[in-house]
Amino acid sequence: MQPSLVTLVFAAALLLSLAAKFWLATRQMRHVAAHRAQVPARFAATVTPQAHQRAADYTLAKSRFGLLATAFGTAVLLGWTLLGGLDALNQWLLAAVQPRFGDMAYQLTLLTAFALIGGALDLPFELVSTFRIEQRFGFNRMTPRLFVADLLKNTAVGAVIGLPLAALVLWLMGAAGSLWWLWAWGAWMAFNLTLLVIYPTLIAPLFNKFEPLADAALAARVQALMQRCGFAAKGLFVMDGSRRSAHANAYFTGLGAAKRVVFFDTLLQRLSPAEVEAVLAHELGHFRHRHVTQRIAGIFAFSLLALALLGWLSTQTAFYEGLGVTPNMGAPNDALALLLFMLALPPFGFFVSPLLAHLSRRHEFEADAFACAQASGQDLANALLKLHEDNAATLTPDPVYVRFYYSHPPASERLAALAERAAYRT
């Protein structure tokens, strides 16, 4: 493997993915703008022209901003790799940290510095997204004080959890021989499974308040639904999602006996009890069809393949030199290999996203079908319409853009499937 070949393949993947992203985004913007003036016939009786136009404007604003973020992200990626940014950071820290504090301290410092610089570069985009775009369309309820508090908490949690995991992986890379990646995969699986158990009770409460569902009638209705579906949860909770956003949602969290049902307070304010039941039945459908288990298994399988590939690439000098980094001679290259792999993978992974999106949309249809069997399909359709309107989701996305990006089917496809199912049942 020659460094020039690595450079050529990486550059080609990066340029092709960038071109595809811009092409898809411009298709989406043209399609949404062309249909902005008129509500689709299927929704004419339920969606006002004002709501439809607001959704179109929100989609266009996010898409334009997304193009800017994509171009900036590509420039940063080039800066880290082929233009020598990571190499310069590594050489500086190698000289400043490794002689005094040793190999592990140097490698953890490199990972930390990279993460902090990346976070600082992303911060202006997060601020504009939150306080300009989301604020403009009435979704943002985040105060600057809360934004800073979240930022500090995220940084602290990332350090407390991420640094020990990184230290373990780096130690395995240096001590476990040529099959270090298999041991690292086992550690990664154990970490993720542990995180699923502790997240609901130890991490999530750092950011939001969770209170038991106080509506006794709704709680009884939800419990009856879960009993019919053979599903047990540790509790029903309401989360103060309205502190940060007007968007609404409901989800399951946790693993095994730690599973709990969480409703955004904004969801309960907007939907009727029957509609809440239908939405929850949809989420239960994911568990009944083992979608969650399949996704976890898929993530673990992909991580195994990725680590195996990294195990080989980390031994190839051309891997480093082809991506703009000079390998260390008197210190380990493990942290460098991790960072380079993390940087190089997204341009290639982008082309797999249509398949993953397709699988996700198929799962959503299966969960909708399950919800219709356990609750009211009409209530689910009503809830979907309300959520699409409240979240300003466009009703007229570009079909190609949908096939490439959408993890959920567009409202038109989901409602058509629900109507067809209702007609079949009658």
N, C-alpha and C positions, 0 to 999 in steps of 0.2 A: 504494500500500500504506500503510495507516494503522497507527500504533503500537498503537492499541486492538485492531485486528484481529489483529495479530501476538500480542499478549498473550492474546487470547481463544483463538486456535488452539493456542498453546503450552499454556495452562492446561488446555484440553479434552483434549489428547493426554496430558498428564501425569496428569490425574485418571483418564482412561479406562484408561491403562496400569496405574496403581496399583490400581484396582479389579479389573482382570483378573488381576493378579498375586496379589492377596489371594484372589480367588475360586478360582483354580487351586490355590494352596497349601492352602487349606482343604479343597478336594475331595481333594487328595492325602493329606492327613493323615487325613481321615475314612475314606477307602478303605483305607489301610494299617492303621489301627487296627482297622477292622472285620474284617480278614482276618489279624490278628496271631496268633490262637489256633491256627489250623490250617494246616499245610503244604499247598499245592495238590497235588491228586492226582498230577499229572504228576511232582512232585518228592518224593513221599512216601518213595520207596525210597532216595533219595540225599541228602536234606537233613534234618537232625535238627530237631525242634521248637525246640530251644535256638538253633540257628543262624538259623532263620527268625525267631524272636522278637527275636534280637539285631539282625538286619537291619531289622526293623520299628522297633525302638526307635531305632536310629541314624538312620533316615530321618525319624522324627518329631522327634528332637532337632535335626537339621539344618534341617528345615522350620520349626520354631518360631523358631529363631534367624534363619533367612532372612527371616521376616516382620518381625522387629525391624530387621534390616539394611536391608530394603527401605523401611520407614517412615522410618528415619533418613536413608537416601540421598535419598529424595524431599524431606525437610525441608531437607537440605543444598543440593539442587538449587534449591529455591525461594529459599533464603537467598542463593545466589550470583546468582540472576537477578532475579526480580520483587521481592525484598525489598532489593536494592541492595548485596549483599556484594561482588560483582565491581566495581561502580561505585566503592565506597568504597576498595577496594584499589587500583584504577587511579588514582584522584585523588590518593591519598597518594604512590604511587610516581612519578606524573607530576611532582609538585611536588618530590620529594626526589631523584630520579635524573636526569630528563631535562635540567634546566638545566645540570648539572655534567658529565654523562657522555655526553649525546647520545641520539639517537633509538633506535639499535640497542641500546645498553646498557639503556635504559629498558624496551624491549619484551622483551628476554631476561630482565630482572629480573622483569617481570610474569609471564612464563610460569613461571619458576623458583619464584617465591613461591606462585603458584597450585598448582603441583605439590607443593610441600612442605607447604602447608596441607592439601591434599587427602589426602596420605599420612598426616599426623598425625591427621586425623579418622578415617581408615580403620584406623589402627593398633590401637585397642582391640578392634575386631571380629576382626582377624587374631589377636590374642593369645587372645581367648576361643575362637575356632574351633580354634586349634592346641592350647592348653594346657588347655582344658576339655572341649570336645566330642571332638576326636580323641584326647585323653588318656584320657577316660572309656571309650572303646570300644577302647582298646588299639592305636590306629594311630599315635599320635605317638611319635616317637623323637628329636624335636628338643629340644635343650637350650636354655636361655635364652641361653647364650653363642653357640651356633651361630645362633640366631634373630637376635641383634644383628649378628653377622658377616655374615649374609646380607643384612640390611637395609642395612648400610653398603656392601656390595659392589654391591647393586642400585642404590643411590643414585649411587655412583661411576660405574658402567657407564652408567646413564641419563644422567648429566651428560656423560660423555666422548662418547657417541654422539648423544644427543638435542640438546645445545646447538649443535653445528655444523650439524646438519640443520635445526634451527629457525632458525638465523641465515641459512642458505641460502634457506629458504622465505620468510622475512621480506624478505630482499634482493630476491628475485624479485618478491614482491608489490609492492615499491616501485619496481622498476627495469624490469620486463619489460612494462609496459603492460597493456592490458585482457585480454590472453591470458596473464597471469602464471600462471593456474591450469594451463595446458597444460604450461608449463615446470616447474612445481612437481610435476606428475604424473610427468613424466619423471625428475625427481630422486628422487621417492618410489619409483618402480619400481627405479631403479638402486640405491638404498639397500637395499631389501628383498632384491633378488637378491644383492647383496654380502653382506648379513647371513646369508643362507642358506649361503653358501660359508664364511664365516669363523667362524660360530657354533660348529660342532663342535670346532674346534681352538683357538680363541682365547677364547671366552666361556664355553662350558659347563665347561671344566676349572677355571674360577675357583670353581665351586660344588660340583663333584663330581669324584671320582676315576674315571678310565676305564682299565681294564686289559684287555689282549687276552684273549679267551675261552680259558681254560686247558684246558678239557675237550676233548681231541683228538677223541674219538669224536663228541661233539656238534658240534664245529666241522666235521668231515668231513660229517656229516649235513646241516648247514645249507648248506655249500658245494655239496653235490650238489643240494639243493633249488633254490638260486639258479641253478645251471647249467641245470637243467631248465627253469627259468622265464625264462632269458635275462637274468638280472639280475646286475650286477656291483657290488660294494661295495669301498670302500677298506680295510675291516677289520671284524672282529667284536669288540665290546667289551662288558664288563660294568661297569655303573655302580653305585656304592655307594648306591643309593636307600634302603637300610635305615638310613642315618645320620639320615634325616629322617622316614621314614614306613614303615609295614608294608604299604602298598599296593604292588601289583605291576604291571609294565607292560613292554612292549617297543616299540621304535619305530625308524624310519629317520630320519636327520637328514642335512642337507647337500644339496648340489645338484651335479648332473653328476658329475665324477670325485671330488668330495669326499664323496659319499654314504657313510654307514657304518651298520652295524646295531648297535643298543644294546639290551642286555638289562638290566633291573633285577636285582640279585642276589636280591631277594625272589622274582622270577619263577622263576629257575633252582632255587631252594630248594624251590619248591612243585610244579612241574610235572615230569613225566617227559620224557625226550628226545623221544619221539614227540609228546607234547602241545606241547612247545616248537616242534617242526617245524610242527605244524598252525597254531599261533598266528602263526608267521612267514609261513607260506603265505598266511594271511589278509591280513597286511600287504602281502605281495607282490601280492596281488590288487588292492589299491588302485593300485599302480603299473601293473599290466597293463591295468587299465581306465582309466588316466589320470585317476583321481580327484584326485590331488595337483595335476596340471597344470590340471584344470578349476577346482579351488578357487583356485589362484593367479590364474588368468585371471579368475575371478569377483571376487576381491578387487580386482584391478587395474581391472576395469570399474566396479565400485562406487565405487572411489576417484576415478576420472575423473569420474563423474557428480556425486559429492559435491563435488569441487573446483570443477567448473563451476558448481554451485549456489552454493557459497560465493563464487565470483568475482562473481556477480550480487548476492547478499545483502550483501556487504561494501560495496557502493556505495549501499545503501539506508539512509537515516537511520532509517527506521521499524524496521529490523531491530534496531538497537541500543536505541532508545528503548522498543520494545515488549517487550524482554527486560530492562529495568531499568537500562540503561547510557546515560550521556550521552556521545556521541561527542566525541573530542578535537578541539579547534579548532587548536592550535598544535603538534600532534605526530601521527604516523601512527596509524591505527586498526587496523593489520594484526594485531597480537597480540590485540587485543580481539575482532576478527572471528573469529580462530581459536578462541579460548576460548569465545565465545558459541556458535559452530557446534558445537563439541564437546559443550557442555552441552545444547544444544537437540535434537540429533539422536537420542539414545537413546529418548526417549518415542515418537518416530515409528517408529524402527527396530524397536521391540518387536513391532509388529504384523506385521512381515515374518518374525519368527523361526519361526512354524510351517512356512512354506515351506522355509526353510533346514534346519530339523530333518527335514522329510520327505525332502529330497534326500540328506541325510547318512545317514538310515536306509536308503534305497534303495541307497546305495553300500555300506553294511555288508552287506546281503544279497548283493550282487554279489561282494564280497570273500569272503564265506563260501562261495559257490558255487565260486569259483576255488580256494579252499583244499581243498574236497572233491575237486576234480579232480586236485590236485597232492599231497595228503596224505590222511590218514584223517579222514573226517567224524566218526567216533566219537571219535577223539582230540581233535578240535576241540570237540565237545560236552562231553567230560570236562573239558577245560581251561576252557571257559566256566563250567561249574558250579563248579569250584574257585575261579576268579577272582571269581565273583559271591559266593560264600560268604566268601572271604578279604577282599573289599572291603565286605562287609555291604551288598550291593545288594539292595533289596527285590525279591521275586518277585511282588509283588502291587501294582504301581503303578496309579494311576487312569488309565484309558484316555485321557481328555481331556488330562490332564496330560502323558502320554506324547506325544500328537500335537503338543502345543505346544512341549515342551522337549527331549525325548529326542533326542540326536544318534545314539544306538545303539538298536536295537530291544530291547525287554525280553527277558529270558532265555526266557520262555515262547514268544515268537514266533520267536526265533532257533533254539531247539531244535526247535520244531515244523517249521520249514523244513528244518533239517538232517535230521530223521527222515524227512520226506517225500521229500527228495532221495535218501536212502539206500534207501528202499523202492522208489523209481522205478528206481534203478540195478540193484536185485536182480530 
